[in-house]
Amino acid sequence: MTRYTHARTASAVTALALLLAFSPHAQAASDPDTPTLGADLDGLLDAGRHLNPSLQAAALETAAMDAEASAADALEDPTFRVNSDEVDRTSGPRLNKTYITVEQEFPLWGKRDLRRSVALAAVDAARGRERAVGLELEERIKGAYALYAAASAALAINGDVGHLDRQMARNAADRYAHGLGSQGDALTATAEAARTEVEAARLMADRTAATARLNTLLARPADMPLAPPTGARPLPASNPPLPVLADRAQADNPRLAAGLAEVRGAEEERRLAAKAWYPDLTLGVGAIQRDNGPSGYTATIGFKIPLQAEPKRAKERQAATKANASRQSLAATAADIEGDLAEALAALNAARQQAGIYRAQLLPDLGGAHEAALAAYGRGQGSLAAVLEAEHRLHQARLDLLRIEVEGQKALAALERLVGGPL
């Protein structure tokens, strides 16, 4: 009995594959005028990396931070001064002296290096945020594609069931016309065929919604057509345990990398604020021009006297508070990631186990029950209600399997976002 039900299920899967292969959508895919984007996940991910405006904005923010960091340790513009002095004399014309000087301030005590370190940390944080945006985009595309593929597969399954229901409705009407069946059976079969049409409309709406979601992520018009999907990627047969995934997240999660960079930058800002008590040096050189007498040169040296203590103390408190806040934010991010990892891993394991039970036991058993009810009805030994009930259970189980696989795909996408790459 077990081999029989497995064989019947295999033949049903083969028939479904042939139905998909020769469907109008599959034939349109070979037409050069039909879209190719959407047939597989890799193409959608590549398009998202190039077209999504959020990712482009994050990349531009990183470029802006990098441009700012390239001049973070540069000196300020020099100051050009022109001073003119006139001296009154008791006899004779006034004497005029003109001073032309150029002054340049030089930060000391390692301040320029600290400024550059702060800027480079900001660049690293921006890169981490950019990569996090990219991984979040990939997760959303993977989830939307799983819905798109599942809705397309569900439409094919429902079409197969609808074809069978219409055939059964015709048979029931013929049997009733020849006095071999009841009017109730004919009406029930017609109603079941109508139910599959209603289900087809719902599934079509699901696929349209998934198409719109994918197009939105790719910055395309929501109603732009996509190629028929070749199918969702298979769930992994196994995955690393939670401690291994946690170690990968610690090493590769971009949100953690951005948080570490922010902590490093805040610590450098704190050190820079402490250096405010040490004055910078201002050097100046110039020339002296006299109306009556030899010209000369001048050199000046100056520094600010750190008498205003309260602004410096406030800056130190601000920097210290910012550093503490960055560390607390990093700890919270790490805790969130660990919790999300455990949740996504549990969801993926549950989906894999449920899908395995459906494929190995539930679908073959329900398929066998449906075939037996159909055969009994054909011999006049069973009721049409039993056939339709068995068919409904098989149909619902197939749709439930697709739903479970979508949940598994979403959990897998979440895990890949959290660990920073494919499992």
Summary of the structure (lengths in Angstrom):
residues: 423
radius of gyration: 37.2
end to end distance: 38.9
largest distance: 144.0
contacts: 1284
relative contact order: 0.13
helix: 70%
strand: 9%
